[in-house]
Amino acid sequence: MRLIEQPHHDGSSLYISDAAPALGDVVTVWVRVPAAAGVSAVHLRSTPDGEPHFVAAEVDPVRTGTAVGGYGATDVWWRAALTVRNPVTNYRFHLRTAAGDTYWLTAGGIVAHELPDDTDFRAVAYDAPPAWSADAVLYQIFPDRFARAADAKPLEALDLPDWALPREWDRDEVIGQGPGTAEQFFGGDLDGIAEHLDHIQALGANTVYLTPIFPARSNHRYDASTFDEVDPLLGGDAALARLAEAVHARGMRLIGDITSNHCGDAHEWFTIAASDVDSPEREMFYFDADTGDYEAWCGVKSLPKLDWASPLVRQRMTEVLRRWLEYFDGWRVDVANMTGRRGAQDDAHEVAALIRRALPADAMLVGEHMHDATGDLDRDGWHGAMNYLGFTRPVWAWLRGQAPGLPNFFGTPGDVPSRDGAATYATMRAFAARVSWRSLLHSWNILDSHDSARIRTVTGSAARQLVALGMQVTLPGTPMVYAGSEFGLTGWNGENARTPMPWHRAGDRDEPTLAAYRELLALRAAEPALRHGGLRWLHVTSDTMVYLRESEQNALLVAASRAAGEDVSLALGARAAGVFAATDLEPDGTGRLTLPGDGPALRVWRLEPPR
């Protein structure tokens, strides 16, 4: 697909004059049109209050004829005024060529037929996410497996709960399934995390995300027995205070993990509700009046589901969320897709808005969605989602190695499929087309997590893992690094991949991979276009994907290849200065650049006007 010849618009600041407008504002939107497209007229269509409205666009004399971003001096820029009439204002462009052909430009791309509005661009007037979150690089830590403090007592000296099965950090293998999976206990603690902040910061991460830290009857702690204290096995409230102080002293941030959909069956709210049918807590859960049975997450009885129709649930959960912001800078919300939903009851959007209003404006709020989050974004709720659908799944399928035995594809029966670049592009574009630019930018781009296989196991090689990392760093969204993947750790499912960090296992540390993580994350920090710039797809084949991250000042050209293939020729009218794993490229006499086709490889160049 030669996408470089198509007109382009996205929601970045290069294409809309105000990415955080207020209701009633009038903003300018631009379309970049290659001369080869032959466009003679452009109209902006919006749907204020549900009624289509067209505005004629005009050629922008300032941008047209200029190498905006360092390339495309022959491009024609069209501009139009958009009134932000509704909290989410949909818009698209109608283009006509000199030959009389017409087509639409939506967030899904060029379409030469009528289509529904669900892929329209969106201007969102709800309060914007915190400004700092667009620059965040998250580092996910599963506390039991990250580090034990240097002065921590041996496990045999601890008063462990009856559920815990003590395991030796550098000796015992992690159980991936079956008995003992949730009970194996390696004893990581919060002070151990504080002792390794140098590593996290040197890696290029600036935001630490902790999976749950409340007491529970499992190593994952998603079955909290209380939200009133930090698990003493992690060091208690004092250890969290020390960690938060150390994180914030470095100018970094700390994100917590809350189970809004359920608690544990040992939680005091539930034990009271189960033992006293007349207690106020009874209304907080779904009890069958005849049998006394109760609703639980996916039928797992240790995780009773909270009923958000209950005023007491709303009161207590918002109190919990606010209380711990003494230490946290925001929350990742577990099972956000099911929170407030049960049968005919659907309070999910109301609950998300309630939680957001309960938090200060500078707190990050991201919901877990393992599949399609698009219907829950662009409202006054989650700032973004864990982007498994629009990033993780397509990257896995494109870069899938030959390793057998991956049990499922994020719940889809069977192994991880192998798909080509066209399918990967289509998946990414389908997700991005159904959310606003700002929701895309504030969703987390994930290569792996505590709930998945490791990216090294999926790709089967260090080379393909680094292609995946390069895409994570250079595509729109917030990168989330799962602790240990920077060392090339492996694992065939979420539990098996929760490997204790190899601080003292030199044989488990892939130092070249660690160096590449540091270099690529440093590149993201150094280049504003990678954090805030627009995304323009240029070229997609089975084995190669090429795109631009562009701002008014500069544009970065990214080429990701999963295997060796043909060289790629692009008419950009610019030279390309290599900034990662790339040599400088000069345009030929027609202004074309030729990108090398070897792979697996990830290369980045900065576009500059020809000399």
Secondary structure, DSSP 8 states (H G I E B T S, - for coil): -BGGGS-B--SSTTTBS-SS--TT-EEEEEEEE-GGG-EEEEEEEE-GGG--EEEE-EE-TTTTTS-GGG--TT-EEEEEEEE--SSEEEEEEEEEETTS-EEEEETTEEESS---GGGSEEEE-S----GGGGG--EEEE-GGGT---TT---GGGS---TT-EE--TTTS----SSTTTTTEE----HHHHHTTHHHHHHHT--EEEE---S-BSSSS--SBS-SSS--GGGTHHHHHHHHHHHHHHTT-EEEEEEESSB--TTSHHHHHHHH-TTSGGGGGB-B-TTT--B-BGGG-TTSBBB-TTSHHHHHHHHHHHHHGGGT-SEEEEETTTTTTEETTEE-HHHHHHHHHHHS-TTSEEEE--SS--GGGSSSSS-SEEB-IIIIIHHHHHHH--S-----EETTEESS-----HHHHHHHHHHHHTTS-HHHHHTSEEES--TTS--HHHHH-SHHHHHHHHHHHHHSSSEEEEETTGGGT---SSTTTT-----TT-GGG--HHHHHHHHHHHHHHHH-HHHHH-EEEEEEE-SSEEEEEEE-SS-EEEEEEESS----EEEE-SSEEEEEES---B---TTSEEEE---SSEEEEEEEE---
